[in-house]
Amino acid sequence: MTEPDRPHPQPHEPPHSRPLFHSPWVIFAVAFALRVAVILVAHTYRIRTIGGNFDFGFEAGRIARSLVTGHGYANPFNGMSGPTAWLTPLYPLLLAAAFKLFGVYTHSAAIAVLVADSAFSALVVPAVYEIAERCFDARGVARRQSTAAAPVALWSAWMWAVYPPALQYAVHWIWEMSLTVCLFSWALVVTLRLRGVGEDKPAAGGEQGAEAGARNRLLLWFVLGVLWGLIALCNSSLLLCLPASMVWVVWPQLRAGGLRRWRVWRRAMAGAMLTTLAFAAVLAPWVARNERVMHAFILTRSNFGVELYESTLFANDGFPWGASLPMWPGAPVFRQYERMGEVKFAQMRQRQAIANIRARPGQIARWTLDRFFFFWEGMPHAANGRPMQEYLREFSYSFLSACGLLGLALMLRQKLEGAGLFALVFALVPLVYYFVTVQSRFRHPIEPLIAILGVYLFRSTEKSGIKA
């Protein structure tokens, strides 16, 4: 059963009074050191060289090579196909910097990129700590008999630091997952700060205190816009969460009544507008480049039509995997892509995808339902002669999903602060993937929340079971 919610000392201890390994920044250091050690000891920087080093960053690696060799932001596959907006630019630019400094497709470049990914993954630790502290520890939720100031935050941070599924993408994959999860987690932290989750109501401090608080909130709104602009330039599939989180922040203020209503509304709208402007400012150079080079308005990526088309093919059984175009530059489809240009080719594929969806809506609906289950249960893998390894992988993936979903259900039932934001994230992050394709890595942005909710779930129970 859970302990009754009762007033509890605030967990915001002075840093000098915390035990060393209770500090989120010490846990960050351990997480980073562990990831770097895995890279060096397991030699994960030795990327397979088959396919002309395509496994080294895939399309992002090809674009980075094109940048470094003087061909511009172009050529995401094996041929010289010209300018591209196939991927958003943040991660390819990071790869290009590593190639420039350490050589194209070298071990040194791989180590540099994986260490950077490890830093991004480890930086999730203090974000996880603050999210858990604000949503649970600040109100003494799920404390049980812990002597730690913030037990849910502490165990969630350590779980993210050392649990293998939390670090796998930082040490094995040269792709954007670790950068995305870092930016997204800190965007959630800023969102909780704006809503004031886990904070006591400020005491009356006169006009000067009110003005300082208003300036601080405006700064937070600005930072939120910048973070979401960077997220859009890294993984635009998450963008549905931006308007939803902004509405969640201002909703209590929009419901305010009385004489203060207009003032509250005005401040809320000013903050939301500042976020929108900061977001647009970060995105503007990329959009302008696409208008100039691609001769089309492309907000983030140009390849949605191609990905959607691949998801409607019987050959893929609803689960496209790998590159959406042939790796051989002489293949007829690749030559068509070169001849038409990326934008027109993607538009053609989108029309074909819509035609396929209209022709077989029942099959598309079944694939969509399958993708829903596989997002949470785990993607099926081809037989590899190691059934126990597959069973353990599947169990770990689905067990974490179950813990996260049950923790969210308990959080909603207890009407805890932040529950609405967690629910929005769980509902919106997978939405695009349900309709296109799913892979295990697509769940990574919400895995910090899954870790927090899993700790909260188990700390809310005793031998007699769960009682909300």
C-alpha positions as a Markdown table, in Angstrom:
| # | Residue | x | y | z |
|---|---|---|---|---|
| 1 | Met | 0.0 | 0.0 | 0.0 |
| 2 | Thr | 1.1 | 3.6 | -0.4 |
| 3 | Glu | 1.9 | 5.8 | 2.5 |
| 4 | Pro | -0.7 | 8.6 | 2.9 |
| 5 | Asp | 0.2 | 11.9 | 1.3 |
| 6 | Arg | 1.2 | 14.1 | 4.2 |
| 7 | Pro | 3.3 | 17.2 | 4.6 |
| 8 | His | 7.0 | 16.3 | 4.3 |
| 9 | Pro | 10.2 | 18.3 | 4.5 |
| 10 | Gln | 11.1 | 19.7 | 1.1 |
| 11 | Pro | 13.9 | 17.7 | -0.5 |
| 12 | His | 15.9 | 20.7 | -1.6 |
| 13 | Glu | 18.9 | 20.2 | 0.7 |
| 14 | Pro | 22.0 | 22.4 | 0.4 |
| 15 | Pro | 24.5 | 20.6 | -1.8 |
| 16 | His | 27.1 | 20.3 | 1.0 |
| 17 | Ser | 24.6 | 18.3 | 3.2 |
| 18 | Arg | 24.0 | 15.6 | 0.6 |
| 19 | Pro | 25.9 | 12.4 | 0.6 |
| 20 | Leu | 28.3 | 12.4 | -2.3 |
| 21 | Phe | 26.5 | 9.8 | -4.4 |
| 22 | His | 23.1 | 11.5 | -3.8 |
| 23 | Ser | 24.2 | 14.4 | -6.0 |
| 24 | Pro | 22.7 | 14.4 | -9.5 |
| 25 | Trp | 26.0 | 15.8 | -11.0 |
| 26 | Val | 28.0 | 13.0 | -9.3 |
| 27 | Ile | 25.6 | 10.5 | -10.8 |
| 28 | Phe | 26.1 | 12.2 | -14.2 |
| 29 | Ala | 29.8 | 11.8 | -13.9 |
| 30 | Val | 29.5 | 8.1 | -13.1 |
| 31 | Ala | 27.0 | 7.7 | -16.1 |
| 32 | Phe | 29.4 | 9.4 | -18.5 |
| 33 | Ala | 32.5 | 7.5 | -17.3 |
| 34 | Leu | 30.6 | 4.2 | -17.6 |
| 35 | Arg | 29.5 | 4.9 | -21.2 |
| 36 | Val | 33.0 | 5.9 | -22.2 |
| 37 | Ala | 34.5 | 2.8 | -20.6 |
| 38 | Val | 32.1 | 0.6 | -22.5 |
| 39 | Ile | 33.1 | 2.3 | -25.8 |
| 40 | Leu | 36.8 | 1.8 | -25.1 |
| 41 | Val | 36.7 | -1.7 | -23.6 |
| 42 | Ala | 34.1 | -3.2 | -26.0 |
| 43 | His | 35.6 | -1.4 | -29.0 |
| 44 | Thr | 32.2 | -0.2 | -30.1 |
| 45 | Tyr | 34.0 | 2.5 | -32.2 |
| 46 | Arg | 35.0 | -0.1 | -34.7 |
| 47 | Ile | 32.1 | 0.4 | -37.1 |
| 48 | Arg | 31.6 | -2.2 | -39.8 |
| 49 | Thr | 33.1 | -1.1 | -43.1 |
| 50 | Ile | 30.7 | -3.0 | -45.4 |
| 51 | Gly | 28.7 | -1.0 | -47.8 |
| 52 | Gly | 31.3 | 1.8 | -48.0 |
| 53 | Asn | 31.1 | 2.5 | -44.3 |
| 54 | Phe | 27.3 | 3.2 | -44.5 |
| 55 | Asp | 26.8 | 1.8 | -41.0 |
| 56 | Phe | 28.9 | 4.8 | -39.8 |
| 57 | Gly | 26.0 | 7.2 | -39.3 |
| 58 | Phe | 23.9 | 5.9 | -42.2 |
| 59 | Glu | 22.3 | 8.8 | -44.2 |
| 60 | Ala | 23.7 | 11.3 | -41.6 |
| 61 | Gly | 27.2 | 9.9 | -42.2 |
| 62 | Arg | 26.9 | 10.3 | -45.9 |
| 63 | Ile | 25.7 | 13.9 | -45.6 |
| 64 | Ala | 28.5 | 14.7 | -43.2 |
| 65 | Arg | 31.0 | 13.2 | -45.7 |
| 66 | Ser | 29.5 | 15.4 | -48.4 |
| 67 | Leu | 29.9 | 18.5 | -46.3 |
| 68 | Val | 33.5 | 17.8 | -45.4 |
| 69 | Thr | 34.5 | 16.9 | -49.0 |
| 70 | Gly | 33.0 | 20.2 | -50.3 |
| 71 | His | 29.8 | 19.0 | -51.9 |
| 72 | Gly | 27.5 | 20.7 | -49.4 |
| 73 | Tyr | 24.5 | 19.4 | -47.5 |
| 74 | Ala | 23.8 | 16.6 | -50.0 |
| 75 | Asn | 24.1 | 13.0 | -51.1 |
| 76 | Pro | 22.4 | 11.0 | -48.3 |
| 77 | Phe | 23.0 | 7.7 | -50.0 |
| 78 | Asn | 25.7 | 6.1 | -52.1 |
| 79 | Gly | 25.3 | 8.1 | -55.2 |
| 80 | Met | 25.9 | 11.8 | -56.0 |
| 81 | Ser | 22.2 | 12.7 | -55.8 |
| 82 | Gly | 22.5 | 16.4 | -55.1 |
| 83 | Pro | 21.2 | 18.7 | -52.3 |
| 84 | Thr | 19.0 | 17.1 | -49.7 |
| 85 | Ala | 16.6 | 17.7 | -46.8 |
| 86 | Trp | 16.2 | 14.0 | -46.1 |
| 87 | Leu | 17.5 | 14.5 | -42.6 |
| 88 | Thr | 17.3 | 17.6 | -40.3 |
| 89 | Pro | 20.8 | 19.1 | -39.9 |
| 90 | Leu | 21.7 | 19.0 | -36.2 |
| 91 | Tyr | 23.2 | 15.5 | -36.0 |
| 92 | Pro | 24.8 | 15.5 | -39.5 |
| 93 | Leu | 26.6 | 18.7 | -38.6 |
| 94 | Leu | 27.9 | 17.1 | -35.4 |
| 95 | Leu | 29.2 | 14.2 | -37.5 |
| 96 | Ala | 30.7 | 16.6 | -40.0 |
| 97 | Ala | 32.6 | 18.4 | -37.2 |
| 98 | Ala | 34.1 | 15.0 | -36.1 |
| 99 | Phe | 35.0 | 14.1 | -39.7 |
| 100 | Lys | 36.7 | 17.5 | -40.2 |
| 101 | Leu | 38.7 | 17.1 | -37.0 |
| 102 | Phe | 39.6 | 13.4 | -37.0 |
| 103 | Gly | 39.1 | 12.2 | -40.6 |
| 104 | Val | 36.2 | 10.8 | -42.6 |
| 105 | Tyr | 35.0 | 7.4 | -41.3 |
| 106 | Thr | 38.0 | 7.0 | -39.0 |
| 107 | His | 38.1 | 5.2 | -35.6 |
| 108 | Ser | 39.1 | 8.6 | -34.0 |
| 109 | Ala | 36.0 | 10.2 | -35.5 |
| 110 | Ala | 33.8 | 7.3 | -34.2 |
| 111 | Ile | 35.3 | 7.7 | -30.7 |
| 112 | Ala | 34.6 | 11.5 | -30.7 |
| 113 | Val | 31.0 | 11.0 | -31.8 |
| 114 | Leu | 30.3 | 8.2 | -29.4 |
| 115 | Val | 31.8 | 10.2 | -26.5 |
| 116 | Ala | 29.6 | 13.2 | -27.5 |
| 117 | Asp | 26.6 | 10.9 | -27.6 |
| 118 | Ser | 27.6 | 9.5 | -24.1 |
| 119 | Ala | 27.8 | 13.1 | -22.8 |
| 120 | Phe | 24.3 | 13.8 | -24.1 |
| 121 | Ser | 23.0 | 10.5 | -22.6 |
| 122 | Ala | 24.6 | 11.2 | -19.2 |
| 123 | Leu | 23.2 | 14.8 | -19.2 |
| 124 | Val | 19.7 | 13.2 | -19.0 |
| 125 | Val | 20.6 | 12.2 | -15.4 |
| 126 | Pro | 20.1 | 15.7 | -13.8 |
| 127 | Ala | 17.0 | 16.1 | -15.9 |
| 128 | Val | 15.6 | 12.8 | -14.7 |
| 129 | Tyr | 16.5 | 13.8 | -11.1 |
| 130 | Glu | 14.7 | 17.1 | -11.3 |
| 131 | Ile | 11.6 | 15.7 | -13.0 |
| 132 | Ala | 11.2 | 13.0 | -10.4 |
| 133 | Glu | 12.0 | 15.4 | -7.6 |
| 134 | Arg | 9.4 | 17.9 | -8.7 |
| 135 | Cys | 6.6 | 15.4 | -9.5 |
| 136 | Phe | 7.1 | 13.0 | -6.5 |
| 137 | Asp | 9.7 | 13.9 | -3.9 |
| 138 | Ala | 8.6 | 17.6 | -3.4 |
| 139 | Arg | 5.3 | 16.3 | -2.0 |
| 140 | Gly | 6.7 | 13.3 | -0.2 |
| 141 | Val | 5.0 | 10.9 | -2.6 |
| 142 | Ala | 6.3 | 7.3 | -2.5 |
| 143 | Arg | 8.9 | 8.1 | 0.2 |
| 144 | Arg | 8.2 | 5.0 | 2.3 |
| 145 | Gln | 10.8 | 4.9 | 5.0 |
| 146 | Ser | 13.7 | 6.4 | 3.0 |
| 147 | Thr | 16.1 | 8.7 | 4.7 |
| 148 | Ala | 17.2 | 10.2 | 1.3 |
| 149 | Ala | 15.9 | 13.7 | 0.7 |
| 150 | Ala | 14.6 | 12.7 | -2.8 |
| 151 | Pro | 14.4 | 8.9 | -3.0 |
| 152 | Val | 12.4 | 8.7 | -6.3 |
| 153 | Ala | 14.7 | 11.2 | -8.0 |
| 154 | Leu | 17.8 | 9.4 | -6.6 |
| 155 | Trp | 16.8 | 5.9 | -7.7 |
| 156 | Ser | 15.5 | 7.1 | -11.1 |
| 157 | Ala | 18.8 | 8.9 | -11.8 |
| 158 | Trp | 20.9 | 5.9 | -10.9 |
| 159 | Met | 18.7 | 3.7 | -13.0 |
| 160 | Trp | 19.3 | 5.9 | -16.0 |
| 161 | Ala | 23.0 | 6.0 | -15.2 |
| 162 | Val | 23.7 | 2.3 | -15.1 |
| 163 | Tyr | 20.9 | 0.3 | -16.6 |
| 164 | Pro | 22.1 | -1.2 | -20.0 |
| 165 | Pro | 19.0 | -0.3 | -22.1 |
| 166 | Ala | 19.4 | 3.3 | -21.1 |
| 167 | Leu | 23.0 | 3.5 | -22.5 |
| 168 | Gln | 22.9 | 1.2 | -25.5 |
| 169 | Tyr | 22.2 | 4.0 | -28.0 |
| 170 | Ala | 25.0 | 6.2 | -26.7 |
| 171 | Val | 27.7 | 3.5 | -27.0 |
| 172 | His | 26.6 | 1.5 | -30.1 |
| 173 | Trp | 24.6 | 3.7 | -32.5 |
| 174 | Ile | 26.0 | 6.7 | -34.4 |
| 175 | Trp | 22.6 | 8.3 | -34.8 |
| 176 | Glu | 20.6 | 11.1 | -33.1 |
| 177 | Met | 18.8 | 9.2 | -30.2 |
| 178 | Ser | 21.1 | 10.4 | -27.4 |
| 179 | Leu | 21.0 | 14.0 | -28.5 |
| 180 | Thr | 17.2 | 13.9 | -28.9 |
| 181 | Val | 16.6 | 12.3 | -25.5 |
| 182 | Cys | 18.8 | 14.9 | -23.9 |
| 183 | Leu | 17.1 | 17.9 | -25.5 |
| 184 | Phe | 13.6 | 16.4 | -24.9 |
| 185 | Ser | 14.2 | 15.7 | -21.3 |
| 186 | Trp | 15.4 | 19.2 | -20.6 |
| 187 | Ala | 12.4 | 20.6 | -22.4 |
| 188 | Leu | 10.2 | 18.7 | -20.0 |
| 189 | Val | 12.2 | 20.1 | -17.1 |
| 190 | Val | 11.6 | 23.7 | -18.3 |
| 191 | Thr | 7.9 | 22.9 | -18.9 |
| 192 | Leu | 7.6 | 21.7 | -15.3 |
| 193 | Arg | 9.3 | 24.8 | -14.0 |
| 194 | Leu | 7.0 | 27.0 | -16.0 |
| 195 | Arg | 3.9 | 25.2 | -14.4 |
| 196 | Gly | 5.6 | 25.5 | -11.0 |
| 197 | Val | 5.2 | 21.7 | -10.3 |
| 198 | Gly | 6.7 | 20.8 | -7.0 |
| 199 | Glu | 7.1 | 24.4 | -5.9 |
| 200 | Asp | 5.5 | 26.1 | -2.9 |
| 201 | Lys | 3.3 | 29.1 | -3.7 |
| 202 | Pro | 5.5 | 32.2 | -3.6 |
| 203 | Ala | 5.1 | 34.5 | -0.6 |
| 204 | Ala | 4.0 | 38.0 | -1.2 |
| 205 | Gly | 7.2 | 39.9 | -2.2 |
| 206 | Gly | 5.8 | 43.2 | -3.4 |
| 207 | Glu | 6.1 | 44.6 | -6.9 |
| 208 | Gln | 9.8 | 44.0 | -7.2 |
| 209 | Gly | 9.5 | 40.3 | -6.4 |
| 210 | Ala | 6.6 | 40.0 | -8.9 |
| 211 | Glu | 8.6 | 41.6 | -11.6 |
| 212 | Ala | 11.6 | 39.4 | -11.0 |
| 213 | Gly | 9.3 | 36.3 | -11.1 |
| 214 | Ala | 7.8 | 37.5 | -14.4 |
| 215 | Arg | 11.3 | 38.0 | -15.9 |
| 216 | Asn | 12.3 | 34.6 | -14.8 |
| 217 | Arg | 9.2 | 33.1 | -16.4 |
| 218 | Leu | 9.8 | 34.9 | -19.7 |
| 219 | Leu | 13.4 | 33.5 | -19.7 |
| 220 | Leu | 12.0 | 30.0 | -19.2 |
| 221 | Trp | 9.6 | 30.5 | -22.1 |
| 222 | Phe | 12.5 | 31.6 | -24.3 |
| 223 | Val | 14.6 | 28.7 | -23.3 |
| 224 | Leu | 11.7 | 26.3 | -24.0 |
| 225 | Gly | 11.4 | 27.7 | -27.6 |
| 226 | Val | 15.1 | 27.3 | -28.2 |
| 227 | Leu | 15.1 | 23.7 | -26.9 |
| 228 | Trp | 12.1 | 22.8 | -29.1 |
| 229 | Gly | 13.8 | 24.5 | -32.1 |
| 230 | Leu | 16.8 | 22.2 | -31.6 |
| 231 | Ile | 14.6 | 19.2 | -31.1 |
| 232 | Ala | 12.9 | 20.0 | -34.4 |
| 233 | Leu | 16.3 | 20.1 | -36.1 |
| 234 | Cys | 17.2 | 16.7 | -34.5 |
| 235 | Asn | 14.0 | 14.6 | -34.5 |
| 236 | Ser | 10.9 | 16.4 | -35.8 |
| 237 | Ser | 8.6 | 13.5 | -34.9 |
| 238 | Leu | 8.3 | 14.8 | -31.4 |
| 239 | Leu | 6.9 | 18.2 | -32.4 |
| 240 | Leu | 3.3 | 17.3 | -31.5 |
| 241 | Cys | 4.4 | 17.6 | -27.9 |
| 242 | Leu | 5.3 | 21.3 | -28.2 |
| 243 | Pro | 1.8 | 22.8 | -28.6 |
| 244 | Ala | 0.4 | 20.3 | -26.1 |
| 245 | Ser | 2.9 | 21.1 | -23.4 |
| 246 | Met | 2.4 | 24.8 | -23.9 |
| 247 | Val | -1.4 | 24.4 | -23.5 |
| 248 | Trp | -0.7 | 22.3 | -20.4 |
| 249 | Val | 1.5 | 25.1 | -18.9 |
| 250 | Val | -1.0 | 27.9 | -19.4 |
| 251 | Trp | -4.2 | 25.9 | -18.8 |
| 252 | Pro | -4.6 | 26.8 | -15.1 |
| 253 | Gln | -3.9 | 30.4 | -15.9 |
| 254 | Leu | -6.5 | 30.5 | -18.7 |
| 255 | Arg | -9.1 | 29.2 | -16.2 |
| 256 | Ala | -8.3 | 32.0 | -13.7 |
| 257 | Gly | -11.3 | 34.2 | -12.9 |
| 258 | Gly | -12.0 | 37.5 | -11.2 |
| 259 | Leu | -10.3 | 40.8 | -11.7 |
| 260 | Arg | -6.9 | 39.3 | -12.3 |
| 261 | Arg | -8.1 | 37.3 | -15.3 |
| 262 | Trp | -7.0 | 39.6 | -18.1 |
| 263 | Arg | -3.5 | 40.1 | -16.5 |
| 264 | Val | -3.0 | 36.4 | -16.1 |
| 265 | Trp | -4.2 | 35.7 | -19.7 |
| 266 | Arg | -1.9 | 38.4 | -21.1 |
| 267 | Arg | 1.2 | 37.0 | -19.3 |
| 268 | Ala | 0.3 | 33.5 | -20.5 |
| 269 | Met | -0.1 | 34.5 | -24.1 |
| 270 | Ala | 3.1 | 36.7 | -24.0 |
| 271 | Gly | 5.1 | 33.7 | -22.8 |
| 272 | Ala | 3.6 | 31.3 | -25.3 |
| 273 | Met | 4.3 | 33.9 | -28.1 |
| 274 | Leu | 7.9 | 34.2 | -26.9 |
| 275 | Thr | 8.4 | 30.4 | -27.1 |
| 276 | Thr | 6.9 | 30.4 | -30.6 |
| 277 | Leu | 9.2 | 33.2 | -31.8 |
| 278 | Ala | 12.3 | 31.5 | -30.3 |
| 279 | Phe | 11.3 | 28.3 | -31.9 |
| 280 | Ala | 10.8 | 30.0 | -35.3 |
| 281 | Ala | 14.2 | 31.8 | -35.0 |
| 282 | Val | 16.1 | 28.6 | -34.4 |
| 283 | Leu | 14.3 | 26.9 | -37.3 |
| 284 | Ala | 14.5 | 29.8 | -39.7 |
| 285 | Pro | 18.0 | 29.3 | -41.2 |
| 286 | Trp | 17.1 | 25.7 | -42.1 |
| 287 | Val | 13.8 | 26.7 | -43.7 |
| 288 | Ala | 15.5 | 29.5 | -45.6 |
| 289 | Arg | 18.2 | 27.1 | -46.9 |
| 290 | Asn | 15.5 | 24.7 | -48.1 |
| 291 | Glu | 13.7 | 27.5 | -49.9 |
| 292 | Arg | 16.9 | 28.6 | -51.6 |
| 293 | Val | 18.4 | 25.2 | -52.4 |
| 294 | Met | 15.5 | 22.8 | -52.6 |
| 295 | His | 13.1 | 25.4 | -54.1 |
| 296 | Ala | 10.3 | 24.2 | -51.7 |
| 297 | Phe | 9.0 | 25.1 | -48.3 |
| 298 | Ile | 10.3 | 22.3 | -46.0 |
| 299 | Leu | 9.9 | 22.9 | -42.3 |
| 300 | Thr | 11.9 | 19.9 | -41.1 |
| 301 | Arg | 12.4 | 16.9 | -43.5 |
| 302 | Ser | 11.5 | 16.1 | -47.1 |
| 303 | Asn | 11.2 | 12.4 | -46.9 |
| 304 | Phe | 7.8 | 11.8 | -45.2 |
| 305 | Gly | 6.1 | 10.7 | -48.4 |
| 306 | Val | 8.8 | 8.1 | -49.1 |
| 307 | Glu | 8.6 | 6.7 | -45.6 |
| 308 | Leu | 4.8 | 6.6 | -45.7 |
| 309 | Tyr | 4.9 | 4.8 | -49.1 |
| 310 | Glu | 7.3 | 2.2 | -47.7 |
| 311 | Ser | 4.9 | 1.5 | -44.8 |
| 312 | Thr | 2.2 | 0.5 | -47.2 |
| 313 | Leu | 4.1 | -2.1 | -49.2 |
| 314 | Phe | 3.3 | -5.8 | -48.6 |
| 315 | Ala | 7.1 | -6.5 | -49.0 |
| 316 | Asn | 7.7 | -4.7 | -45.8 |
| 317 | Asp | 4.8 | -6.2 | -43.9 |
| 318 | Gly | 4.1 | -2.8 | -42.3 |
| 319 | Phe | 7.6 | -2.5 | -40.8 |
| 320 | Pro | 10.1 | -0.8 | -43.2 |
| 321 | Trp | 13.6 | -1.3 | -42.0 |
| 322 | Gly | 16.8 | 0.3 | -43.2 |
| 323 | Ala | 17.3 | 2.8 | -46.1 |
| 324 | Ser | 14.2 | 3.8 | -48.1 |
| 325 | Leu | 16.2 | 3.8 | -51.4 |
| 326 | Pro | 18.5 | 1.1 | -52.9 |
| 327 | Met | 22.2 | 1.4 | -51.9 |
| 328 | Trp | 23.3 | 0.7 | -55.5 |
| 329 | Pro | 23.4 | 4.0 | -57.4 |
| 330 | Gly | 22.6 | 2.2 | -60.6 |
| 331 | Ala | 19.2 | 0.8 | -59.4 |
| 332 | Pro | 16.3 | 2.1 | -61.4 |
| 333 | Val | 14.5 | 3.5 | -58.3 |
| 334 | Phe | 17.6 | 5.4 | -57.3 |
| 335 | Arg | 18.1 | 6.8 | -60.8 |
| 336 | Gln | 14.5 | 7.9 | -60.8 |
| 337 | Tyr | 15.1 | 9.7 | -57.4 |
| 338 | Glu | 18.2 | 11.5 | -59.0 |
| 339 | Arg | 16.3 | 12.4 | -62.2 |
| 340 | Met | 13.2 | 13.8 | -60.5 |
| 341 | Gly | 14.9 | 15.4 | -57.5 |
| 342 | Glu | 14.2 | 14.7 | -53.9 |
| 343 | Val | 11.2 | 16.9 | -53.4 |
| 344 | Lys | 9.2 | 15.7 | -56.5 |
| 345 | Phe | 10.2 | 12.1 | -55.8 |
| 346 | Ala | 8.8 | 12.3 | -52.3 |
| 347 | Gln | 5.6 | 14.0 | -53.5 |
| 348 | Met | 5.2 | 11.2 | -56.0 |
| 349 | Arg | 5.7 | 8.6 | -53.3 |
| 350 | Gln | 3.2 | 10.3 | -51.0 |
| 351 | Arg | 0.5 | 10.2 | -53.7 |
| 352 | Gln | 1.3 | 6.5 | -54.2 |
| 353 | Ala | 1.1 | 5.9 | -50.5 |
| 354 | Ile | -2.4 | 7.6 | -50.3 |
| 355 | Ala | -3.6 | 5.4 | -53.2 |
| 356 | Asn | -2.3 | 2.3 | -51.4 |
| 357 | Ile | -4.1 | 3.3 | -48.2 |
| 358 | Arg | -7.4 | 3.9 | -50.0 |
| 359 | Ala | -7.0 | 0.6 | -51.9 |
| 360 | Arg | -6.6 | -1.6 | -48.8 |
| 361 | Pro | -7.7 | 0.2 | -45.7 |
| 362 | Gly | -8.3 | -3.0 | -43.7 |
| 363 | Gln | -4.7 | -4.1 | -44.2 |
| 364 | Ile | -3.4 | -0.7 | -43.3 |
| 365 | Ala | -5.5 | -0.7 | -40.1 |
| 366 | Arg | -4.1 | -4.1 | -39.1 |
| 367 | Trp | -0.5 | -2.9 | -39.6 |
| 368 | Thr | -1.3 | 0.2 | -37.6 |
| 369 | Leu | -2.6 | -1.9 | -34.7 |
| 370 | Asp | 0.5 | -4.1 | -35.0 |
| 371 | Arg | 2.7 | -1.1 | -34.8 |
| 372 | Phe | 0.9 | 0.1 | -31.7 |
| 373 | Phe | 1.5 | -3.2 | -29.9 |
| 374 | Phe | 5.1 | -3.5 | -31.1 |
| 375 | Phe | 6.0 | 0.1 | -30.0 |
| 376 | Trp | 5.2 | -1.0 | -26.4 |
| 377 | Glu | 5.9 | -4.7 | -26.5 |
| 378 | Gly | 9.1 | -4.8 | -28.6 |
| 379 | Met | 9.8 | -5.3 | -32.3 |
| 380 | Pro | 10.0 | -8.9 | -33.6 |
| 381 | His | 13.5 | -9.9 | -34.8 |
| 382 | Ala | 14.6 | -12.4 | -37.3 |
| 383 | Ala | 15.8 | -15.7 | -36.0 |
| 384 | Asn | 19.5 | -15.4 | -35.1 |
| 385 | Gly | 20.1 | -18.8 | -33.4 |
| 386 | Arg | 20.1 | -17.2 | -29.9 |
| 387 | Pro | 16.5 | -17.7 | -28.7 |
| 388 | Met | 17.3 | -17.0 | -25.0 |
| 389 | Gln | 18.9 | -13.6 | -25.9 |
| 390 | Glu | 15.8 | -12.7 | -27.8 |
| 391 | Tyr | 13.5 | -13.7 | -24.9 |
| 392 | Leu | 15.6 | -11.6 | -22.5 |
| 393 | Arg | 15.5 | -8.7 | -24.9 |
| 394 | Glu | 11.8 | -8.9 | -25.4 |
| 395 | Phe | 11.1 | -9.3 | -21.6 |
| 396 | Ser | 13.3 | -6.3 | -20.7 |
| 397 | Tyr | 11.6 | -4.1 | -23.3 |
| 398 | Ser | 8.0 | -5.1 | -22.5 |
| 399 | Phe | 8.6 | -5.1 | -18.7 |
| 400 | Leu | 9.8 | -1.5 | -18.8 |
| 401 | Ser | 6.8 | -0.6 | -20.9 |
| 402 | Ala | 4.5 | -2.2 | -18.4 |
| 403 | Cys | 6.1 | -0.5 | -15.5 |
| 404 | Gly | 5.9 | 2.9 | -17.2 |
| 405 | Leu | 2.3 | 2.5 | -18.2 |
| 406 | Leu | 1.2 | 1.2 | -14.8 |
| 407 | Gly | 3.1 | 4.0 | -13.1 |
| 408 | Leu | 1.4 | 6.5 | -15.3 |
| 409 | Ala | -2.0 | 5.0 | -14.5 |
| 410 | Leu | -1.2 | 5.2 | -10.7 |
| 411 | Met | 0.0 | 8.8 | -11.1 |
| 412 | Leu | -3.2 | 9.8 | -12.9 |
| 413 | Arg | -5.3 | 8.0 | -10.3 |
| 414 | Gln | -3.6 | 9.9 | -7.5 |
| 415 | Lys | -4.0 | 13.1 | -9.4 |
| 416 | Leu | -0.3 | 14.1 | -8.9 |
| 417 | Glu | 1.2 | 17.2 | -10.3 |
| 418 | Gly | 2.7 | 16.6 | -13.7 |
| 419 | Ala | 0.5 | 13.6 | -14.5 |
| 420 | Gly | -1.2 | 15.4 | -17.3 |
| 421 | Leu | 2.2 | 16.2 | -19.0 |
| 422 | Phe | 3.4 | 12.6 | -18.6 |
| 423 | Ala | 0.1 | 11.4 | -20.2 |
| 424 | Leu | 0.4 | 13.8 | -23.1 |
| 425 | Val | 4.0 | 12.7 | -23.8 |
| 426 | Phe | 3.0 | 9.0 | -23.7 |
| 427 | Ala | 0.1 | 9.6 | -26.1 |
| 428 | Leu | 1.8 | 11.9 | -28.6 |
| 429 | Val | 5.4 | 10.7 | -29.0 |
| 430 | Pro | 4.4 | 7.4 | -30.6 |
| 431 | Leu | 1.5 | 8.7 | -32.7 |
| 432 | Val | 3.4 | 9.3 | -35.9 |
| 433 | Tyr | 5.2 | 6.0 | -35.6 |
| 434 | Tyr | 1.9 | 4.1 | -35.3 |
| 435 | Phe | 1.0 | 5.2 | -38.8 |
| 436 | Val | 4.4 | 4.9 | -40.5 |
| 437 | Thr | 6.8 | 2.4 | -38.9 |
| 438 | Val | 8.2 | 1.4 | -35.5 |
| 439 | Gln | 11.6 | 0.5 | -34.2 |
| 440 | Ser | 12.8 | 0.0 | -30.6 |
| 441 | Arg | 14.9 | 3.2 | -30.8 |
| 442 | Phe | 11.8 | 5.3 | -31.4 |
| 443 | Arg | 10.8 | 4.8 | -27.7 |
| 444 | His | 14.0 | 6.2 | -26.4 |
| 445 | Pro | 12.8 | 9.8 | -25.9 |
| 446 | Ile | 10.2 | 8.7 | -23.3 |
| 447 | Glu | 12.5 | 6.1 | -21.6 |
| 448 | Pro | 13.6 | 8.6 | -18.9 |
| 449 | Leu | 9.9 | 9.0 | -17.9 |
| 450 | Ile | 9.5 | 5.2 | -18.0 |
| 451 | Ala | 12.5 | 4.9 | -15.6 |
| 452 | Ile | 10.9 | 7.5 | -13.3 |
| 453 | Leu | 7.5 | 5.9 | -13.4 |
| 454 | Gly | 8.9 | 2.5 | -12.8 |
| 455 | Val | 10.7 | 3.7 | -9.6 |
| 456 | Tyr | 7.6 | 5.5 | -8.5 |
| 457 | Leu | 5.5 | 2.4 | -9.1 |
| 458 | Phe | 7.7 | 0.1 | -7.0 |
| 459 | Arg | 8.2 | 2.7 | -4.2 |
| 460 | Ser | 4.4 | 3.0 | -4.0 |
| 461 | Thr | 4.0 | -0.7 | -3.1 |
| 462 | Glu | 4.4 | -2.9 | -0.1 |
| 463 | Lys | 4.0 | -6.6 | 0.3 |
| 464 | Ser | 0.3 | -6.3 | 0.5 |
| 465 | Gly | 0.1 | -4.9 | -3.0 |
| 466 | Ile | -0.7 | -1.7 | -4.7 |
| 467 | Lys | -3.2 | 0.7 | -3.3 |
| 468 | Ala | -3.7 | 4.1 | -5.0 |
